[in-house]
Amino acid sequence: DKVLDNSGKLNVGERFKLLDVEPMTVAQEDAFDSWDNDFHLMLHGIAGTGKTFIGLYLALKSVLQDKDFNKVFIIRSVVPTRDIGFLPGNQKEKMKVYEAPYQDIARKLFNRGDAYEILKTKNVVEFMSTSFVRGITLDDSIIIVDEVQNMNAMELHSVMTRVGENCKIIFCGDVRQDDLTSERKKELSGLRDFLRIIDSMKEFDFVEFTTKDIVRSGLVKSYIIA
């Protein structure tokens, strides 16, 4: 197994091991198979189905074990479900609140609480807001675009056109969890039109997650169905 040593290189050892993850549902298995067949992914569907979890797992596995890619970029729009007022601190400190899901996923994938910070320190993972993607090109990377329902058409266009050479991209989201399109935000999510574009591209596989794929808990599954 590949690990990170003190120099930031990938090496062999047991101190920082990515755990093996097996798909738990049909849709998750479809995502794994499509990734192995070199497709880019659109993982779309309801809450609790593991879209972001398996997306980050597949990305980290590609970087840490296969060594075909150098880095994982996590990109999302910093749109809250409710206005939370002024957040103190610099840009990175303000965005840190949006990194909590990835900290939790990394903790589970490596079975240690500091896994996400180690990945960031070693420059294996970088979190970015859509506010700062223009003008850059991402090469030799896996790109995870999360909560895509909270991006407008221009944000989605900007992210898609950042993809450089030797990259794979994973989009995760659900049109039903849109926090952007509202009187409060006065913006429209660009996801519905973007889904039609992605679905027509031969480079992508579109994987739809339904209530059958809920793995968060039995209670969540019962609630969503109800």
C-alpha positions as CSV (number, residue, x, y, z in Angstrom):
1,D,0.0,0.0,0.0
2,K,1.2,3.5,-0.8
3,V,1.5,6.0,2.1
4,L,2.9,9.5,2.7
5,D,6.3,9.7,4.3
6,N,7.8,12.7,6.1
7,S,9.2,14.2,2.8
8,G,5.7,14.2,1.3
9,K,6.6,11.4,-1.1
10,L,4.4,8.3,-1.7
11,N,6.1,5.3,-0.1
12,V,5.4,1.9,1.4
13,G,4.4,1.5,5.0
14,E,1.5,1.2,7.4
15,R,1.4,4.6,9.2
16,F,-1.1,6.2,6.8
17,K,-3.1,3.6,5.0
18,L,-6.2,4.2,2.8
19,L,-8.7,1.6,3.9
20,D,-10.4,-0.6,1.3
21,V,-13.9,0.4,0.4
22,E,-16.4,-1.9,-1.3
23,P,-19.6,-0.7,-3.0
24,M,-22.7,-1.3,-0.9
25,T,-25.4,-0.7,-3.5
26,V,-26.0,-1.2,-7.2
27,A,-25.5,2.5,-8.0
28,Q,-22.3,2.6,-6.0
29,E,-21.1,-0.5,-7.9
30,D,-21.9,1.2,-11.2
31,A,-19.8,4.2,-10.1
32,F,-16.8,2.0,-9.2
33,D,-17.0,0.1,-12.5
34,S,-17.3,3.3,-14.6
35,W,-14.3,4.8,-12.8
36,D,-12.3,1.7,-13.4
37,N,-13.3,2.0,-17.1
38,D,-11.9,5.5,-17.2
39,F,-15.1,7.5,-17.4
40,H,-15.6,10.8,-15.8
41,L,-18.5,10.7,-13.3
42,M,-21.7,12.5,-12.6
43,L,-23.0,11.1,-9.3
44,H,-26.5,12.5,-8.9
45,G,-29.2,11.6,-6.4
46,I,-30.7,11.9,-3.0
47,A,-29.0,12.5,0.4
48,G,-27.4,9.7,2.3
49,T,-26.4,7.6,-0.7
50,G,-22.6,8.1,-0.4
51,K,-21.9,10.2,-3.5
52,T,-19.3,12.4,-1.9
53,F,-17.8,9.5,0.1
54,I,-17.2,7.2,-2.8
55,G,-16.1,10.1,-5.0
56,L,-13.4,11.1,-2.5
57,Y,-12.4,7.5,-2.0
58,L,-12.0,6.9,-5.7
59,A,-10.0,10.1,-6.1
60,L,-7.6,9.4,-3.2
61,K,-7.1,5.8,-4.4
62,S,-6.1,7.1,-7.8
63,V,-3.6,9.5,-6.3
64,L,-2.2,7.5,-3.4
65,Q,-2.1,4.0,-4.9
66,D,-2.1,4.2,-8.7
67,K,0.2,7.3,-8.8
68,D,-1.2,8.3,-12.2
69,F,-2.3,11.6,-10.7
70,N,-0.6,14.1,-8.4
71,K,-3.4,15.7,-6.5
72,V,-7.1,15.8,-5.5
73,F,-8.9,19.1,-5.9
74,I,-12.2,19.5,-4.0
75,I,-14.3,22.4,-5.5
76,R,-17.6,23.7,-4.2
77,S,-19.6,26.8,-4.0
78,V,-19.7,28.4,-0.6
79,V,-23.4,28.7,-0.4
80,P,-24.9,28.2,3.1
81,T,-28.3,26.7,3.7
82,R,-29.1,29.7,5.9
83,D,-27.4,33.1,6.1
84,I,-25.0,32.9,9.1
85,G,-23.7,36.4,9.1
86,F,-20.2,37.6,9.0
87,L,-17.5,35.0,9.4
88,P,-14.2,36.3,10.9
89,G,-10.8,35.4,9.5
90,N,-9.0,35.3,6.2
91,Q,-10.2,33.5,3.1
92,K,-9.0,30.0,4.1
93,E,-10.4,30.4,7.6
94,K,-13.8,31.4,6.2
95,M,-13.9,28.4,3.8
96,K,-12.8,25.9,6.5
97,V,-16.4,25.5,7.7
98,Y,-17.3,24.0,4.2
99,E,-14.5,21.4,4.6
100,A,-16.1,19.6,7.5
101,P,-17.7,16.8,5.3
102,Y,-14.3,16.0,3.8
103,Q,-12.6,15.9,7.2
104,D,-15.2,13.4,8.3
105,I,-14.8,11.3,5.2
106,A,-11.0,11.3,5.5
107,R,-11.2,10.3,9.1
108,K,-13.2,7.2,8.1
109,L,-11.1,6.3,5.1
110,F,-7.8,6.4,7.1
111,N,-9.2,5.6,10.5
112,R,-7.5,8.6,12.1
113,G,-8.8,12.0,13.0
114,D,-6.0,14.1,11.5
115,A,-6.1,12.4,8.1
116,Y,-7.6,15.4,6.2
117,E,-5.0,17.8,7.6
118,I,-2.2,15.4,6.7
119,L,-3.5,15.2,3.2
120,K,-3.6,18.9,2.9
121,T,-0.2,19.4,4.5
122,K,1.4,17.0,2.1
123,N,-0.3,18.8,-0.8
124,V,-2.3,15.7,-1.8
125,V,-5.7,17.4,-1.3
126,E,-6.6,21.1,-1.9
127,F,-10.0,22.7,-1.2
128,M,-11.1,25.5,-3.5
129,S,-14.1,27.7,-3.8
130,T,-15.7,28.3,-7.2
131,S,-15.0,32.0,-6.5
132,F,-11.3,31.5,-7.3
133,V,-11.1,29.0,-10.2
134,R,-11.0,31.4,-13.1
135,G,-7.7,31.7,-14.9
136,I,-6.2,28.4,-13.6
137,T,-5.6,25.1,-15.3
138,L,-5.7,21.9,-13.4
139,D,-3.4,19.2,-14.7
140,D,-2.5,15.6,-13.5
141,S,-5.3,15.8,-11.0
142,I,-8.6,14.3,-9.8
143,I,-11.2,17.0,-9.5
144,I,-14.2,16.5,-7.2
145,V,-17.0,19.1,-7.7
146,D,-19.3,18.8,-4.8
147,E,-22.8,20.1,-4.1
148,V,-23.1,21.1,-7.7
149,Q,-26.8,22.0,-7.3
150,N,-25.5,25.2,-5.5
151,M,-23.7,26.5,-8.5
152,N,-25.0,28.8,-11.2
153,A,-24.5,28.2,-14.9
154,M,-21.3,30.4,-15.0
155,E,-19.7,28.6,-12.0
156,L,-20.3,25.2,-13.6
157,H,-18.9,26.4,-16.9
158,S,-15.9,27.9,-15.2
159,V,-15.2,24.6,-13.3
160,M,-15.6,22.4,-16.4
161,T,-13.3,24.6,-18.5
162,R,-10.5,24.4,-15.9
163,V,-9.8,20.7,-16.7
164,G,-6.3,20.3,-18.2
165,E,-4.3,17.4,-19.3
166,N,-4.4,14.0,-17.6
167,C,-7.4,14.8,-15.3
168,K,-10.5,13.0,-14.2
169,I,-13.5,14.8,-12.8
170,I,-16.3,13.7,-10.5
171,F,-19.5,15.8,-10.0
172,C,-21.7,15.2,-7.0
173,G,-25.1,16.7,-6.3
174,D,-28.8,16.6,-6.3
175,V,-31.2,19.1,-7.8
176,R,-33.6,18.5,-4.9
177,Q,-31.1,19.9,-2.4
178,D,-30.7,23.3,-4.1
179,D,-29.9,26.1,-1.6
180,L,-29.1,28.6,-4.4
181,T,-32.4,29.0,-6.2
182,S,-34.6,31.0,-3.8
183,E,-35.9,34.5,-3.2
184,R,-33.1,34.8,-0.6
185,K,-30.3,34.2,-3.0
186,K,-32.0,35.5,-6.2
187,E,-30.0,33.1,-8.3
188,L,-30.8,30.1,-10.4
189,S,-28.9,26.8,-10.1
190,G,-27.4,25.8,-13.4
191,L,-27.5,22.1,-12.6
192,R,-30.6,21.0,-14.6
193,D,-29.2,22.3,-17.9
194,F,-25.7,21.0,-17.0
195,L,-27.1,17.5,-16.3
196,R,-28.5,17.4,-19.9
197,I,-25.1,18.4,-21.3
198,I,-23.2,15.8,-19.2
199,D,-25.7,13.1,-20.1
200,S,-24.9,13.7,-23.8
201,M,-21.1,13.4,-23.5
202,K,-19.5,10.1,-24.2
203,E,-16.7,10.8,-21.8
204,F,-19.1,10.8,-18.8
205,D,-21.1,8.1,-17.0
206,F,-24.2,9.4,-15.3
207,V,-25.0,7.4,-12.2
208,E,-28.4,8.1,-10.5
209,F,-28.8,7.3,-6.8
210,T,-32.2,6.5,-5.5
211,T,-33.8,5.6,-2.1
212,K,-32.5,2.0,-2.7
213,D,-29.0,3.4,-2.4
214,I,-29.3,5.2,1.0
215,V,-26.6,3.9,3.3
216,R,-26.3,6.7,5.9
217,S,-28.7,5.0,8.3
218,G,-32.0,3.1,8.4
219,L,-33.7,6.1,9.9
220,V,-32.6,8.4,7.1
221,K,-33.8,5.9,4.5
222,S,-37.2,5.6,6.3
223,Y,-37.5,9.4,6.5
224,I,-36.6,10.0,2.8
225,I,-39.1,7.4,1.7
226,A,-41.8,8.8,4.0
